[in-house]
Amino acid sequence: MSEIVSKLPQVGTTIFSVMSALASEHNALNLSQGFPDFPAPQSLLDDLNRHAQAGRNQYPPMSGAAELRQALAELIKRSYQRQVCPDREITITSGATEGLFVAIHTLVNPGDEVIVFDPAYDSYEPAVTLAGGHCRHIPLAAPDFRPDWQQVVDSINPRTRCIIVNSPHNPSATVFSQADWLQLQQIVIDNNLFLISDEVYEHIVFDNHPRLSANRFEALAQRSFIVSSFGKTFHCTGWKTGYCVAPSALTTEFRKIHQYVTFASFAPAQYALADMLNHQPQHIEQLGAFYQQRRDRFATALASSRLKLLPSAGTYFMLADYSAISELGDIEFCQWLTQHAGVAAIPLSVFYQTPPQSRIIRFCFAKQDATLDQAAEKLCRL
């Protein structure tokens, strides 16, 4: 038998799987992987059961259930004042990861370059590589992780095809300002580029920060694939249901690939999510405050620790500098922390092509109060 030549020779098991497995092995509190340890809203679970019992368990339309796409069009109009066509501009995907993968493969051809900002979520580069493209990494520096837009302009060349952004940003928990979005829009237009906007945490912003999106900037939206996640919004990450918003011409090409990747996604969940959007709109409106309470509780509980907490303006993550505790590298420190302190975190360095000289780790605070309190107690002993 001939040997298989790996298409992703540098890729192993993701750090999220590694740390969650280590947390399970050592019975540690898992503040590493980004999932809640509390249930989805009861009304959503009730709707899921009702639709499953009613027999809505077969293939939904390839583009997604019409009820859900219509509810999303209304949400986008309400949240961002943008009118989108639910039939021609919204596609339901098997999680945001599939949406990002398909958007990348829609745009990227062999030899194309894609600009990404480090620290970057780990699914971007493998998808670009599989499409025959190449990522050009632009590092963001702690503690503010702000893009240098002139550096972006200077990085553009004839091979540049698109830019991938993520706001609110995982792992840094920063949020683009209005000025950031306007500069990005100008760069995309001036250089005839496309944008892939990863907005899975779009509704989780804090401290009265406005909920901004590529959807709010019409010229930018016309050249964008905007990808989001129901799992993050409704505490049901295991349902792996997301969506992609793009102009009709881009959506047509997107769906050509989507239909051969998953074709369609979990049917009863789509109808339940449509009910949730239609009948429980307050859930989204209250989501920022819901997670801000958890952020503040965790930060207050860690105030007496030797960790230096970095600001968290959005997402359900918080970065912490552990320089006062250990000189270990962040991967080794996260392993030690899980094994000896009973708390699992994610090292920041894994999100970089060329990691900076820093000692920063990421905690997830999408957890019950008791979990956060127990974790903070353990961390304060360090």
C-alpha positions in Angstrom: 0.0 0.0 0.0 1.3 3.4 -0.9 1.8 6.0 1.8 -0.6 8.9 2.3 1.0 12.3 1.9 -0.5 14.6 4.4 -2.2 17.8 3.1 -1.7 19.4 6.6 1.7 18.0 7.8 2.1 20.7 10.4 -1.3 20.1 12.0 -2.0 17.9 15.0 -4.8 17.7 17.5 -6.1 21.1 18.4 -5.1 22.6 21.7 -8.7 22.8 22.8 -9.1 19.0 22.6 -5.7 18.5 24.3 -6.5 20.7 27.2 -10.1 19.4 27.7 -8.8 15.9 27.7 -6.1 16.9 30.2 -8.7 18.6 32.4 -10.8 15.4 32.3 -7.9 13.2 33.2 -7.0 15.3 36.2 -10.5 16.2 37.2 -9.7 19.9 36.8 -12.2 22.8 36.3 -12.2 23.3 32.6 -11.9 27.0 31.8 -10.0 26.2 28.6 -12.4 25.2 25.9 -15.1 27.8 25.1 -18.3 26.1 26.1 -20.8 26.9 28.9 -21.3 24.4 31.8 -24.9 25.5 32.2 -27.9 24.5 30.0 -29.4 26.2 27.0 -32.7 28.2 27.7 -35.5 25.8 28.7 -37.9 27.3 26.1 -35.4 26.4 23.4 -35.0 22.9 24.7 -38.8 22.5 24.8 -39.1 23.8 21.3 -36.4 21.4 20.1 -38.3 18.4 21.6 -41.6 19.7 20.2 -40.3 19.9 16.7 -38.5 16.5 16.9 -41.7 14.9 18.2 -43.7 16.6 15.4 -41.5 14.8 12.9 -39.3 17.6 11.6 -36.3 15.2 11.6 -35.6 14.9 7.8 -33.4 17.0 5.6 -34.3 20.7 5.7 -33.7 22.8 2.6 -30.0 23.0 1.7 -30.0 26.8 2.4 -31.7 26.3 5.8 -35.2 26.3 7.1 -37.2 29.2 5.7 -38.5 30.1 9.1 -35.0 30.5 10.5 -33.7 32.5 7.6 -36.6 34.9 7.9 -36.1 35.3 11.6 -32.4 36.0 11.0 -33.2 38.6 8.4 -35.4 40.4 10.9 -32.7 40.1 13.6 -30.1 41.6 11.3 -32.5 44.5 10.4 -33.2 45.1 14.1 -29.6 44.8 15.2 -27.7 46.5 12.4 -30.3 48.3 10.2 -29.4 46.2 7.2 -32.0 44.7 4.9 -31.0 41.2 3.7 -32.9 38.7 1.6 -33.5 35.5 3.6 -33.8 33.5 0.4 -30.7 34.7 -1.5 -28.4 36.1 1.2 -28.6 33.8 4.3 -27.4 30.2 4.5 -27.6 28.0 7.6 -24.4 26.0 8.2 -23.2 23.2 10.4 -21.6 25.6 12.9 -19.6 28.7 12.2 -16.5 26.5 11.5 -18.2 25.1 8.4 -19.3 28.6 7.4 -15.8 29.8 7.6 -14.4 26.8 5.7 -16.8 27.2 2.9 -16.3 31.0 2.7 -12.6 30.5 2.5 -12.9 27.9 -0.3 -15.4 30.1 -2.2 -12.8 32.9 -2.3 -9.4 31.4 -2.2 -7.6 29.9 -5.3 -4.2 28.4 -5.4 -1.5 31.1 -4.9 -3.9 33.6 -3.3 -2.9 35.3 0.0 -5.2 35.8 2.9 -4.5 38.4 5.7 -5.1 37.1 9.2 -4.5 38.8 12.5 -2.5 36.9 15.2 -3.6 35.7 17.7 -6.0 34.0 15.3 -8.5 31.2 15.7 -7.0 28.0 14.7 -9.4 26.9 11.9 -8.5 29.7 9.5 -5.1 28.7 8.3 -5.8 25.0 7.6 -8.8 25.9 5.5 -6.7 28.4 3.5 -3.9 25.8 3.1 -6.4 23.2 1.8 -7.6 25.8 -0.7 -4.1 26.2 -2.0 -3.7 29.7 -0.5 -1.2 31.2 2.0 -1.9 33.2 5.1 0.0 36.4 5.7 0.0 36.9 9.5 -0.1 40.3 11.1 0.6 40.2 14.8 -1.4 42.1 17.4 0.5 43.0 20.5 -0.7 42.8 24.1 -2.2 44.4 26.0 -4.5 46.2 23.6 -4.3 43.9 20.5 -5.2 46.8 18.2 -4.7 46.4 14.4 -2.1 48.6 12.8 -4.1 49.4 9.6 -1.1 51.0 7.9 0.7 47.6 8.3 -2.3 46.0 6.7 -2.1 48.3 3.7 1.7 47.7 3.5 1.0 43.9 3.5 -1.3 43.9 0.5 0.2 42.7 -2.8 -1.2 41.5 -6.1 -1.8 38.0 -4.7 -3.9 39.3 -1.7 -7.5 38.0 -2.1 -9.2 38.6 1.2 -8.9 39.6 4.9 -10.2 37.6 7.8 -11.3 39.5 10.9 -12.9 38.4 14.2 -14.7 40.9 16.4 -15.4 40.4 19.3 -12.1 38.7 19.2 -11.1 35.3 20.4 -8.8 35.0 22.3 -8.0 38.6 23.2 -11.6 39.7 24.1 -11.1 43.0 22.2 -13.8 44.6 20.1 -13.4 46.7 16.9 -14.3 50.3 17.2 -16.4 52.3 14.6 -13.1 53.7 13.4 -11.6 50.2 12.9 -14.6 49.1 10.8 -14.4 52.3 8.7 -10.7 51.9 8.1 -11.2 48.2 7.2 -14.0 49.1 4.8 -11.8 51.6 3.0 -8.9 49.1 2.7 -11.2 46.4 1.3 -12.7 48.8 -1.3 -9.5 50.6 -2.3 -7.8 47.3 -2.9 -10.7 45.3 -4.5 -10.5 42.7 -1.7 -13.1 40.5 0.0 -13.7 40.1 3.7 -14.6 37.1 5.9 -15.9 38.4 9.1 -16.0 35.9 12.0 -18.7 37.3 14.3 -19.6 34.3 16.4 -19.6 36.5 19.6 -21.4 39.3 17.9 -24.0 39.8 20.7 -21.6 39.4 23.6 -20.1 42.9 24.2 -19.7 44.7 27.5 -19.7 48.1 29.2 -22.3 49.6 26.9 -20.1 49.1 23.9 -22.3 49.2 20.7 -22.8 45.9 18.9 -21.0 46.5 15.6 -20.7 44.2 12.7 -19.7 44.2 9.0 -23.5 44.2 8.5 -23.5 47.9 9.7 -21.3 49.1 6.9 -23.1 48.7 3.6 -20.1 49.0 1.2 -18.1 46.5 3.3 -21.1 44.1 3.6 -21.3 44.0 -0.2 -17.9 42.4 -0.3 -18.2 40.2 2.8 -19.1 36.7 4.1 -20.3 37.3 7.6 -20.3 34.2 9.7 -22.0 33.7 13.1 -23.0 31.0 15.6 -26.2 30.1 17.4 -24.1 27.9 19.7 -22.4 30.9 21.3 -25.6 33.0 21.5 -27.9 30.3 22.9 -25.5 28.2 25.0 -25.8 25.2 22.8 -22.3 24.8 21.2 -22.9 21.0 20.7 -25.7 21.7 18.2 -23.1 23.0 15.7 -25.5 25.3 14.0 -24.4 28.7 12.5 -25.1 30.9 9.5 -23.5 32.9 6.8 -24.7 36.2 5.4 -23.4 37.4 2.0 -24.7 39.2 -1.1 -26.6 37.1 -3.5 -23.7 36.6 -6.0 -21.4 35.5 -3.2 -24.1 33.3 -1.6 -24.7 31.5 -4.9 -21.0 30.4 -5.0 -21.0 29.7 -1.3 -23.9 27.3 -1.6 -22.3 25.4 -4.5 -19.6 24.3 -2.0 -21.8 24.1 1.1 -24.2 21.6 -0.6 -21.3 19.1 -1.0 -19.8 19.7 2.5 -22.8 19.1 4.7 -25.8 19.8 2.4 -28.0 20.7 5.4 -27.8 21.0 9.2 -29.6 19.6 12.2 -33.3 20.1 11.3 -35.2 20.2 14.5 -32.7 22.7 16.0 -33.3 25.1 13.1 -37.1 25.3 13.8 -36.4 25.6 17.5 -34.0 28.4 16.9 -36.5 30.2 14.7 -39.0 30.0 17.5 -36.4 31.4 20.0 -35.6 34.4 17.7 -39.3 35.1 17.1 -40.6 34.7 20.6 -37.7 35.4 22.9 -35.9 38.4 21.4 -35.0 39.6 24.9 -32.4 36.7 25.2 -30.1 38.4 22.7 -30.7 41.9 24.1 -29.7 40.7 27.6 -26.8 38.5 26.5 -24.1 41.1 27.0 -25.3 41.8 30.6 -25.6 38.1 31.3 -21.9 37.5 30.5 -20.7 40.8 31.9 -22.0 39.6 35.3 -19.8 36.5 35.0 -16.8 38.5 33.8 -17.1 40.8 36.7 -17.6 38.0 39.3 -14.5 36.2 38.0 -12.4 39.3 37.9 -13.4 40.3 41.4 -12.7 36.9 42.7 -9.2 37.0 41.2 -8.4 40.5 42.5 -6.2 39.1 45.3 -4.4 36.6 43.0 -0.9 37.1 41.4 -2.5 37.0 38.0 -2.6 40.3 36.0 -6.0 40.4 34.2 -6.2 42.0 30.8 -9.4 43.9 29.8 -12.3 41.9 28.4 -14.6 44.0 26.2 -16.5 41.1 24.6 -16.7 37.3 24.0 -16.7 35.1 27.1 -12.9 35.0 27.5 -10.4 36.8 29.7 -6.6 36.9 29.3 -4.3 36.8 32.3 -0.6 37.4 32.6 1.0 34.9 35.0 4.6 36.3 34.9 4.5 36.9 38.7 3.8 33.2 39.3 6.0 31.2 36.9 8.8 31.4 34.3 7.4 28.4 32.4 6.3 28.9 28.8 2.6 29.2 28.5 2.0 25.7 27.1 4.0 24.1 30.0 2.3 26.4 32.5 -1.2 25.4 31.3 -0.2 21.8 31.6 1.2 22.4 35.1 -1.9 24.5 36.1 -4.2 21.7 35.1 -2.2 18.9 36.8 -1.3 20.7 40.0 -3.8 23.6 40.5 -6.9 21.9 39.1 -7.8 24.6 36.6 -7.4 24.2 32.8 -6.7 27.2 30.6 -5.5 27.8 27.0 -2.0 29.2 26.2 -2.0 32.3 24.1 1.0 31.3 22.0 -0.9 28.6 20.1 -2.9 31.4 18.3 0.3 32.9 16.8 2.4 31.9 13.8 5.4 33.5 15.6 4.5 33.8 19.3 5.6 36.9 21.2 7.7 36.8 24.3 4.9 36.9 26.9 3.3 34.7 29.6 -0.4 35.0 28.9 -3.2 32.4 29.1 -6.9 32.5 28.3 -9.7 31.6 30.6 -13.3 31.0 29.6 -15.9 32.4 32.0 -19.0 31.0 30.4 -19.4 29.0 33.5 -21.7 28.7 36.5 -21.0 31.0 39.4 -19.9 28.0 41.6 -17.4 26.9 38.9 -15.9 30.4 38.6 -15.7 30.8 42.4 -14.0 27.4 42.8 -11.5 28.2 40.0 -10.7 31.6 41.4 -10.1 30.1 44.9 -7.6 27.7 43.4 -5.9 30.4 41.3 -5.6 32.7 44.3 -3.5 30.1 46.1 -0.8 30.3 43.5 
